[in-house]
Amino acid sequence: MCSVSKRKAKNWSPQRITRALHERGVTHGVLAIRLGRARSTVSQVVGGRMKSAAVAAAVASELGTTPDVIWPQIYPAGSPALGR
């Protein structure tokens, strides 16, 4: 019998997220303005130092995906509900 080890999906690195945003012409500052949040809030969410379902959903939307793809360890069940 062959045992199959299931690897837990890892969150994208902050550098990967930022690079992907920049490739689409979006900076943390631009996203913060769109959301009415501080740039530092967006940076902290991208960096994994703060949780915000609304910011995570906005980042994922900009990248054409869902939060569970970018942060599977934080949002394993799918996209978070929008909210503060």
Contacts in CASP RR format, 6 or more apart in sequence:
PFRMAT RR
TARGET T0000
AUTHOR 0000-0000-0000
METHOD contacts of the structure
MODEL  1
MCSVSKRKAKNWSPQRITRALHERGVTHGVLAIRLGRARSTVSQVVGGRM
KSAAVAAAVASELGTTPDVIWPQIYPAGSPALGR
8 72 0 8 1.000
8 73 0 8 1.000
9 72 0 8 1.000
9 73 0 8 1.000
10 72 0 8 1.000
10 73 0 8 1.000
11 48 0 8 1.000
11 70 0 8 1.000
11 71 0 8 1.000
11 72 0 8 1.000
11 73 0 8 1.000
11 74 0 8 1.000
12 20 0 8 1.000
12 70 0 8 1.000
12 71 0 8 1.000
14 46 0 8 1.000
14 47 0 8 1.000
14 48 0 8 1.000
17 46 0 8 1.000
17 47 0 8 1.000
17 59 0 8 1.000
17 63 0 8 1.000
17 70 0 8 1.000
18 28 0 8 1.000
18 46 0 8 1.000
20 63 0 8 1.000
21 27 0 8 1.000
21 28 0 8 1.000
21 31 0 8 1.000
21 46 0 8 1.000
21 59 0 8 1.000
21 62 0 8 1.000
21 63 0 8 1.000
24 62 0 8 1.000
24 63 0 8 1.000
26 62 0 8 1.000
28 39 0 8 1.000
28 42 0 8 1.000
28 43 0 8 1.000
28 46 0 8 1.000
29 39 0 8 1.000
29 42 0 8 1.000
31 42 0 8 1.000
31 55 0 8 1.000
31 58 0 8 1.000
31 59 0 8 1.000
31 62 0 8 1.000
32 38 0 8 1.000
32 39 0 8 1.000
32 41 0 8 1.000
32 42 0 8 1.000
34 58 0 8 1.000
35 42 0 8 1.000
35 54 0 8 1.000
35 55 0 8 1.000
35 58 0 8 1.000
37 52 0 8 1.000
37 55 0 8 1.000
41 50 0 8 1.000
41 52 0 8 1.000
41 55 0 8 1.000
42 55 0 8 1.000
42 59 0 8 1.000
44 50 0 8 1.000
45 51 0 8 1.000
45 52 0 8 1.000
45 55 0 8 1.000
45 56 0 8 1.000
45 59 0 8 1.000
46 59 0 8 1.000
48 71 0 8 1.000
48 74 0 8 1.000
51 74 0 8 1.000
52 84 0 8 1.000
53 67 0 8 1.000
53 75 0 8 1.000
53 80 0 8 1.000
53 81 0 8 1.000
53 82 0 8 1.000
53 83 0 8 1.000
54 82 0 8 1.000
54 83 0 8 1.000
54 84 0 8 1.000
56 67 0 8 1.000
56 70 0 8 1.000
56 71 0 8 1.000
56 74 0 8 1.000
56 75 0 8 1.000
56 80 0 8 1.000
57 67 0 8 1.000
57 79 0 8 1.000
57 80 0 8 1.000
57 82 0 8 1.000
59 67 0 8 1.000
59 70 0 8 1.000
60 66 0 8 1.000
60 67 0 8 1.000
60 69 0 8 1.000
60 70 0 8 1.000
60 79 0 8 1.000
63 70 0 8 1.000
66 75 0 8 1.000
66 78 0 8 1.000
66 79 0 8 1.000
67 74 0 8 1.000
67 75 0 8 1.000
67 78 0 8 1.000
67 79 0 8 1.000
67 80 0 8 1.000
68 75 0 8 1.000
68 76 0 8 1.000
68 77 0 8 1.000
68 78 0 8 1.000
68 79 0 8 1.000
END
